[in-house]
Amino acid sequence: MRTLGTLGIRSVTDRLRLTYRQTFLGRQPEIAAFRELLRPDSPHVLLVAEGPAGIGKTALLHRFAEEARAAGRTVLTVDGGRTGDDGPDGDDATVVLIDDADRIPDLEAWLVDGLLPRLPVDARVVLTARRSPVTRWSADPGWSQAIRPLSLGPLSRPDAGSLLHRFGVAPHLRHEMIAFAGGNPSALTLAARTAGYSTVDGERWAPPAELLDRVVEALAGPMPSATHRLALQAAAHSVVITEDLLRAVTGDEAAAMFEWLRTRPFMHASPFGLVPNGAVRHTVEAQLAMRDPDGHRALHARLRDYLFARARVAAGDAVMPAMVMLGYLHRRFGATAFYDAILGQPTGPDDGALATSGVYEDAVDPAELPVLLALSDEPELVAYWFARQPSAFRAYRWEEPIPLLDTNRGGPFHPLEPRPRRGRLIGFSALLRLGAEDAAECERDPVLAAAWAYTHTAAPLGNGDELDVLRFVARPAAGAPAAERPAGERLADPQERRRAAAVQDLAVYRVLGRVVRADGPGWSFLATDDPATWTGALRYFDMTSTGLTAITGGRERQIYAHDWRAAPAAEWLAGNSTRPVEALPPRVESGLTVLTRAEFDAEVRAALRVWRRPERLAGSALLRTGLVREAADPVAALRTTLASAVEALSRQARTAKQHRVLTTTFLSGAPTQEAAARRLGLPFSTYRRHLTLGLAAVCDRLWLGEE
């Protein structure tokens, strides 16, 4: 058995060094920069590591000390909070490590007049600070070359998971902890100590109130006043915070509050405002929601109303930034890919350093029309509408993801920032604006014919009203040309899926930009051959099925609509901005049961399994939803509704096999799945694939109210 003595631990300091060594993860670029600093020919003398509280600056210095000792260097350490003399003396191989350097009074004078003159030419200095204190030298030709800046960001998802593993946190609890901590090592460590806290079913972790208080205090520090706390809460609740937005919350103190936030080490500057780091954003937001739910709702309403008023008059280049600001308050409905890019949230278990998705919106160059045609499965109609409404088309471009924390930029990269060059065009959308029915357009495009026909029977447009149609959304796809790809194709590459989701999110916010305007549309329509992909947007915009379809490009497209005159944008906005999409129920009568999407899907599957035994359907929660409404015989109505949803799969060639599998398995009464596969003459793996796809399609149709 190895004892502390055999491990070389003979003091408390040795024990702490071992702990730092065992819990240190990642930071390979920083370690490489330090090793370069130690080289005799290094042009740098001073390395400045900047980062907010809890990001791991002290742990990094301990690792630097080990690296320096391994290289034969003498290590001298200085704690900025306790320094009172002129600093240490050293030999030729000295490395001076200064922690919390921004706490040293008049640091630059102390370095120039006290420390550096006493060090030999080959000595090196590393200092850490929450905000870089070295400013006087930035314009000096000599010193600017001698200083190497480092900006410490959060841990990557794999490193965060490894840290929780070292603390013994069970795998099923790690996802919530990583999302809570935003990659901040100190927040992760504190969260790991509360691993015993979880929800009632024991399958999830939620931060207890005392943890939120401790983390907020550790990361954000004490609040000078209640107004300062409110300003920080507003910053955490907004995608970016600006002085005018603060004015809607703090009144005449907005300028002082903005200046205070600007000097906080956990805030970064972007072209559109200040952005808090992920850990502070998440913990401050969660603390407010837990401690003061009414205050949280009131803050949300004030920000929403202000941004809504601003968005209603946005035009030109101001449209998308306005939608980014307003849409962030609605991110729970499902359009999160774009905000993942802005905030740098990892979206998968294999993500490394935080970076943008690389996707951004741009104008379409007419010379790019051939690229648009290649991306679409309706090239002839794309060419037709591009000739008639070129301004309706928006390009979505991609370039290599850019790190959010780039020391050359001084702050996080923002996806809306103008580019010096155009990236590769990977997708496009077209939001058509139509003021009057045109017989030629309807004859050429069946989608337009169906949309106008629906308005005539549902609610005709009045004088001055417009009809909007999100007619095309072409997203990244691999393999065959667009016209040859199967509908609903799913991308295998996670990064490609992320880019495709970002394209769709941006298209959705173009629709939002029209909906909220004072001169917004009377009707909004969407045509798609893959409704499952649009579930979130359909629920968010409260777009219901028209029951109409149009075949274009060889595919059947289902048409959804919303009449904004019946449900004005302001009312819709107030109702939807605080609920996640999975909590938005299908339309139901008052007093009926409301199910989440997961509960709804589970009930549909359970009802199909007992479809041939009506007496067992009598206990289904679906009987108390809008699926059967006020039917005289709810069980019979539910059986008919389920059978109709299965039968609908037979109408398209791509889902015909799914229809046969579901019919044989549930409606025809095969005793087992193996028996159903034998009846169909299918390998069991093929049968299972069609069964899974078919069940998902039926659940989607019923959830979206298509039966």
N, C-alpha and C positions, 0 to 999 in steps of 0.2 A: 504494500500500500504506500502510495506517495504521500508524504506529509508536507506541511507548509514549509518546513525546513529544507526538504529535498527539492522543493520548487524554487528555492532561493528567496523565500519570503521570511524576512526577519524583523519587519516593522510594519506599522499601519500603512506607511507610504508604499511599501512593496506590495501590500495586499491591494491597495487602490490601483496600482499600476497593472496588476494582474486582471482586475475587474475591467479596467478600460480595454486591455488587450483582448479579453474574451468577448466583449460586447461591441467592439469596433467593427464596422462593416462599410464596404464601399469606399468612396472618396479616392478612387484610383487616379483621376486627373490631378487632384490636389497633391497626392503623394508624388506623382511624377514631376509636378512643378517644384516641389521641395527638393527632390533629388537633383534637378537641374540647378537649383540655387546653390547646392553644396559643391558643384563642380568648380574647380579652380578658375576655369575660363568663363564662368557665368558673368554676364553683364549686370546682373542684379545683385544688390546688396540687401535690400529690404523687401520682404514679402508681406503683404497686407491681406488677411483673410477676413472678409466682411460677411456678416449674416445675423439674422434675428435671434432672439433669445431661444434657447433650447435646440438650436439647429446642429449642435455638436462641435462648437469651436474648441472647447476645452479638451474634449476627447481627441480632436485632430491634433492639438498641440502635444498631447501625450504620445501619439503615434509619431509625430515629427521628432520627439525626443529619442524614441527608440531608433528611428532611422539615423539620426545624427550620431548616436553612440555607436551604432553598428558601423558607421563610416569613420570611426576613430575621432570624432569631434567631442569637445568639451561642451556640456550643456549647462547653461545658466537660465533659471526661470525667474520671471518677475510677475507679480500679481498687481495689475493696475489699480486695484482697489486699495492696496496697502503700500504702494510705493511712496517714499518720502525723501529719498536721497537722490544723488546724481546718477545712480545706476551701478551695475556691477562692473568690475574689471575683468579682463579676459586675456587668454593667450591667443596665439595665431589661429588655432583651430576652434575658437569659440563660436557657438551658436546661442544667441540670446532669444528666448521665447517669452513674449510678453502677452499675458492674457488680460482681457478687459482693458485694452489700451485706451479706449475712449473715456475711461474714468480718471486718467492721469491729467491733472490740471496743466494747461498750456503744453500739450503733448509735443507739438512740433519743436518748440523751444527746448524742451527737455531732451528730445532726441538730438537736435543739432548742437546744443551747447553743453549737454551733460553726458549722454551715453556714447554717441558715435565718436567723438574725439578721443575717448578712452579705449576704443577698440582697435585692434590691429587691422591691417588692410584685408586680410583673408577672412575676417570674422563675418558672420551673417546674422541678420536680425529678422525675426518673424513676430508680427503682432496680430492679435485678433481684436475685433471690435464689432459692435452691433451696427454701427454706421461708420464708414471709413473716415478717420479723423485727419488724414493727410491731404490737405487741400492747397497749402501754400506752395508746394513743390510742383504741382501739376503743370504749371506754365514754365517752370525752369528747365531748360534743355538738358542739363546734366542729370538732375534728380528724376525727371520724368522717365529717363531711360533706366535709372537704377532701381526703380520701384516696380515690383510685379504684383498687380492686384488679383485677388481671387474672390469670387462671389459664391458663397455656400448656399446651395438650394436644398430642397427636401430629399430624403432617401427615395430611391426608386422602389417600385412595388415589390420586386423580388428581395431587395435588401430589407425593406420594412417587414416582409413576411419572415425572413431569416432571423431578424431581431426578436420578433414575437416568439418564434420557435425556440430561441435560446432561453427565453423566459418561461418556457413550458406552456404557452397558450395553445389550446386545442385548435386544429386547422379550421373547424367550422365557425370559430369566433373571430378569426383574423380579418376577414373582409370588412366587417363593420368597424373594427379598431383602426384599420388602415385608412378607411374613408374619414373617420372622425379626426385622426391625427394629422392628415394631410402630409404625411411623410416626415413630420417633425420628430426626431429621436426622443426628445424629452417627453412629448405628449404620448408617444408610443409606449415609453417605459412606464409612465404613470397609468396608462390604460391597462397595460399588462398586469398590473397589481390588482386590478378589479375584475379579473377574468371570471371570478365567481358570480358576478352580476350578469344576469341574462333575462330574457323574456320568460313568460310562464312556461312555454314549451321547452325551455332549455336549449333551443337551437340557435338563438341569436344573442348578441351582446348589445346592450345599450348603456351609454355613459350615465352613471349615477350623478346626482346633483352636486355632491361634494367634489367629484372629480372635475366636473365642468368648472366649478369655482376655482379649484387649484390650478388647472391648466390655463384658464384665462388670466389669472393673476400672474402666473409664471411667464406667459408669453407676451402679454400686453402691458403688464405692470399696473401700478395703481392709477386710478382715474382721478384727476384733479377735481372734477365736479360731476354732477348728474348730467350736465350738458355735454361734457366731454364723453361720457359713457354713451349718451344718445348718438353723438356723432360717429363713434366707433360702431355702434350697432347699425346705423344707417349704411356705413361703408361695408359692413359684413353682409347686409341684405341686398346690396346693389352689385351689379357686375363691375362697375367702376363708380367712383364717387367724385362729384364735381362741386364747386362752390355753389352754383345755382341750385343743385339738387339738395345740398345741405341747407340752403336757405328755406326750402319747403319744410324742413324738419326742425331747424334750430333758430329760424328767424334772423334777427339782426346780428347774431353771434356767428353767422356762417363763415365770414372771412377769418375770424380768429380760430374757429374750429378746423377749417381747411388747412391753415398754416400749421396748427398743432399736428394734424394727421400727417402732413407732408414731411414732418421731421421725425416721425416714428420709424424705427428701424424695420418694422414688419410691413411697412407700406412701400409700394414701388410705383414709379411714374410710368404711365402709358400715354400714347398720343391723345387719349380720350378722357383721361382722369387718373385718379389714384386707385391702386388695386392692392388690397390686403393679401398677405400670403395665405396659403390654403389652410394651415393649422389655425390661425387667428380667425379667419372667415368662418370655418366650420364650428369652432368652439364658442365663439361669441354669439353666433346665430342660434346654436342649440341651447346655450345658457338662457338667452332671452325667451325663447319659446317655452322652456321648462319653467322658469321662474315667474314670468309675467305673460301668460298667453294673451290677455287682453291688450297689453302694451305691444306685443308682437304683431297682433292683427291691426292695431291702430297705426303702427309704423308702416306696415305693408300698404295699408289703404292710402296714406298720405303720399308715399312714393309713387304708388300706382296712379293716383289721380293726377299728380303733377306730370308724370311721364306720358300719360294718356293725352293730356291737354297739349303737350309739346308735340307728340307724334301726329296729332290730327292736322297740324299745319306744316309738317315736314315735307320737303320737296327736293328733287334732284339728288345731289350727293349726300344730303342730310337724312335721307330716308332710312338707309340701312343702319347707320349708327343709332338713330332713334328707335329702330326695331330691336336692336341689340339691347338697348337699355330697358325698354318696356318688356321685351320678350323674356329677359332673364327672370323677371318676377313670375313668369308662367312656365319656367323650365320643367316643372314637375309633370307637365302633360306628356312629356316624352321626347321633345326635340332637344336633346342634351348634347349631341355630338359637337355642335358648334361651340357650346360653352365649355365642353371638355377642352377644346382647342384654346379658348381664351384663357381659361384658368389653369390649364396644364394638368388636368386630372387624368391619371392613368386609366385606360379602359380595358385592360386585359392583364392576365397574370404574368405575361412575358415582357411588359413594357419596361424600358430602361429609363434614361433621363427624361425629364418632362420636356415635351416639345409640342408645338402646334401640330394640327393635322396636316398643315400645308395647303388647305383648301380655302379659296377666297372667291368672292364674286367680282365680276368685271363686265364691261361692255363687250358686245360681240363685234368683231371686225367683219364687215361684209365679205372679205376675202376668205373668212373661215367657214363659210356656208358648207363647203364640201365635208368639213370635219363634222359639222352638226348632222348632216345627212347620214354619215357613216355611224354616228352614235345612236341614231333613232331607228325604230322598227316601222316608222311611218315617213320615209324620206320625201315622198311626193307631197304630203300634206305639210311637212315642215317647210319645204320650199315655197309652197303656196302661201302660208301664213307669214313667212319671213318677207315675202314680197309685199304683203298687204300691211303688216304691222311689225316692222323691224324693231321698233322701240320696245315691244313686248318681250323680246328675247334677252336673257341674261346668261353670260358665260360663267362657268365655274372652273377655275384653274387650280393647278397644283404645282408646287415646287417643293424641293427638299425641306422637310420640317426644320424649323429654326428653334434652337433652345430658348425657352422662355426667360431664363436668367442668363443673359449674355453680358459679360463684364464690359464689353465694348459699347454696350447700349445704355447701361446704367439702369435698366428696368426690364420688365417683361415685354416680350414681343406681342403685338396685338394683330389678330388676323385681318382687321380692317385697315391696317396701315397701308398707304400707297406703296407699290413696288416700283423699283427702278426698271424692272424688266417684266415681261409677261411670262407667266408659267405655262405649263402644258395644259391645253383645254381637255378636261376629262368629263365634262357634263354641261348641260344647259337646261333652261326652263323657258316657258313662254306663258305669260299671264295675259290672255287676250281681254281687251276692253271693248264692249260692244254696246252702242247706244240705240240701235234699231235693228230689227230683223232684216236680213238681206237674203233674198231667195237664192241668189247665186252661191253665197257662202253655205247655206243650208244644203243645197244640192251637192256641193263639192265635199262637205265635211258632215258625215252623219252625226257626229257628236254635237255639233251646233244645232242640227235639225232637232235632235232629241231635247236639248236644253230649252230651245225656244218653245217646242211643243209642250214641255212640262210647265213653263211659266204661264201659258195660255189657260191651262186647266187649273193650276194651283193659285196663282196670283200674278196677273199681267203687270208689266212694268208701267209706271206712271210717266208723265212728261218729265224729261230731264234725268230719269233713272237710267243706270247702266247695268249691264250684265257682265260679270267677270267669269272667265273660264280658265282654270289652270290646265292648259291643254296638253303641254308636253313637259315631262321631267325625265331627262336622260341622265342616268348615273353611271359611274364606272362599272364596267363588266369585262370579264376576261373571255378569251376564246373566240368563238365564231362571230361573224358580223351580227349587228343588232337584230336584223330581220330574221336570222336563223336561230337565235337563242331562245330557249324555252321561257315562257312567262314565269315570273316569280323566281328566276334563277338566283341562287344564293352563292355569294362569293366565298371561296375557301380561305383566302388570305385575310387575317384579322385587320391588317392595315388597309387593305382594299375595302373591307366592310366599313371601316371607320371613315374613309374618304367618301364612300357612297352615302353613308348616313349624314355626313356634314353637308353634302350637296342637297339632300332632301330637306334638311333643316333650313338651309338658306332659302330654298324655294318656298317653304312654308312661311318664312318671315317676310317674303315678298307679298304673299297673300295677306298677311297681317298688316303690312304697310298700307294696303288698299282698304282693308276692312275698317280700320280705326280712323281714317280720314273723314273730315267733315263732309266731303263730297264723295264718300265711299259708295260702293255698288249697292244696288237693290237686291241682286241675287249673286251668290258665289256658287260655281259649279266645279266639280272635279271628275275627270274620267280616268279610270285605271283598269288594267287587266290583272292587277295584283292587289286586291283590297287589303290583304293581311299586312302588307308593308305600310299601309296608310292608316292602320287602326288608330294610332295615337292622334294624328292630325284630324281624322274624321270625328273622333270623340271630342277633341279640343274645340274645333270649330262648330260642333253640333251639326254636322252635315249628315243628313239622313238619305237613305237610298230612295231614288225616284222610282225604282222599279223598272227603269228603262235601260236598255243596252244599245251599243252601237258597235258594229264590226268594221274595224279599220286596220289596215296592215295585216289582214288575216287573223286578227284576234278580236275576241269579244271584250268590250270595255264597259264596265258598269259605271253608272253615272250617279253622283251624289250632289246634294244641293242644300243651301241655307238661304232663307229669305230674311235679310237683315232689317227689313221694315217691320216684320213681326217680332223680331228679337233684336233690338238696337244694340250697337256695339258696346256702349257703355254698360248696359245691363249684363250683357254676355261676359264682358271683361270682369266685372265685379264678382260674378258667380263662379268663374272658372279659374281665377288666378291663384287660388290657394289649394286646389285639389289636384292630386296626381291623377294621371289618366286611368290607372287601374281602379281608382275609387269613383270614377265617373260612371254611373250606372246606365244601362239602356233606359230609354224613356219609359217611365212607369206611371201608373195612376197613383194618386195620393193614397197612402196607407198600405201599399204593396211592399214586398220585401226588396231591399236593395242588396245586391251581391257584388263583391269585388270581381275583377276579371278572373282571378285564379279560382275563386269559389264557383263562379258561373261555369267555367270549363269543367271543373270536377263534377258538378251536378249534371251537365249534359252527358258526360261519359257514363255516369252512373245510371241515368235514365235510359240511355241506349242499351245498356246491359240487361235491363229488365223490361224492355219495350214490349215483349210478348207476354208479359204478366202484369196486366193493368192494375191488379190489386196492390202490387208493390210500388207502382208509380204514385199511388195516393199519398205517399209520404215525401215526395220530391219537393224541394224548395222552389223548383221552377214553377210550380203551380201558383206561387204567390208573387210572381214577377209579371212584367208586362208581356211576356211571351203568349200568355193565354187570356190576359185582361179579364173581361167579365163573361167568359164563355159559360153557357148553361151547364155543360159537362166538361170541367177543366181537364180531367184525365184524358178524355177522348180528344180534346183540342190539343193537348200536349203531344199525344201519339201522332196526330196528323201533322203537327208542326215539325216534329223530329223526322218523320218519314219524308216530308216535303224537302227538308234541308238535305237529306241524303239523296233524294231523287234529283235535286238540282245539279248534283255533280255529274249526272249522265249527259248534261247538255253540252259539255265541252269535251273534245277528244282528250285533252291532257288530264282530265280528272275522271274519265270513264272507268279506268281500272279501280280507282279509289271507290267509285260508286258500287262496283260489283263486289269489292271486298267488304264494304260496310253492310251492304244488303245481305250477303251470305252470312256474315258474322252475327248481325243483330236482328235483322228483320225476318230472315228465313230460318233462324233458330239452329244454326250449327252448334252441336253440344260443346265443342272446344275450338280453340283457335287452330290447333293442328288439324282438326277435322275440316274446318273451313278452308284451310290451305289445300288440303287434298281434294276437296270438291272443286276448287278453282284450278287445280292442276298447277299450282305455283310452288316454288321453293319457299320454305318457311321464312327465310330472311327477306325475300322479295315481298311476300305477303305482309310481313310486319312493317316494312317500309311503306307500303300503300295504306295500311291500316293507320299508321301514325299520321301520314299526310292527310288522309281523309278525315280523321277525327279533328285535326286542326282546322281544316277547311270548313267543316260543319259548325264548329264552335265560333269561328270568325263570322260566318254568315248569320248565325243566330244573334251573336253579340251586336252586330251592326244593324240588326233589324231588317234583314233581307228576306225573311220568310214570314 
